[in-house]
Amino acid sequence: MKDDIKVEHHPNSGIKAKVYAFEDFQRNLMAATSDPPPNKKPWLPFKSRLEFEVTQIALEAALNNDQTDQLIKICRQCAIGNDKFTFKNHKDIHRKWDAASQRVMGFTKEVISMTYEDKSWDFEVHYRDLWEWAADLLRDPCLFLHSTFDAQRLSKFDGENFVRFIDEPYTADAFWDLQVCIRAVPTMSCFQMSCLPVAIA
């Protein structure tokens, strides 16, 4: 029918082409129909939500160590209910932030030295490895549902023919052609060759 959307996956994906009615077409069916399991304790590695929220306030308010110690002292005096407030000083908070930072890709520090007008200049640069950063995103159950690993070609029926259109990077020719390089390459080798593209909508 007119305005139907045809989705063709790259042959290497092994996924058959499918035609959708225009009103039924969705960009990512997996993301639309699947929900990641709820995280019952999103405040980990902090021992409770209360401790995380107090720590967040200290960070956002840019409290110094003495101010943080005073805030913790007040919280310990006022804490009631089921949550346990175990922080005793700012060092406990720093230890928890350090533990939390290990859960994602950290920054790498490099010093770049340049010479200008016979004088040496050192510039401290902090960066993240793009490959490791992408791997972090793919390990996130909420973001993984929006990731696309296989190239697609989309076409819209105009009443006589399917007319191709491009609306995302993975629907373009470059993405399609790039996937050809993994036709006979094992998955791990392909990752090492950086031949497998990933798009996150």
Secondary structure by P-SEA (a helix, b strand, c coil): cccbbbbbccccccbbbbbbccccccccccccccccccccccccccccaaaaaaaaaaaaacccaaaaaaaaaaaaaccccccccccccaaaaaaaaaaaaaccbbbbbbbbbbbcccbbbbbbbbbccaaaaaaaaaacaaaaaacccbbbbbbbbcccbbbbbbccccccaaaaaaacccccccaaaaaaaccbbbbcc
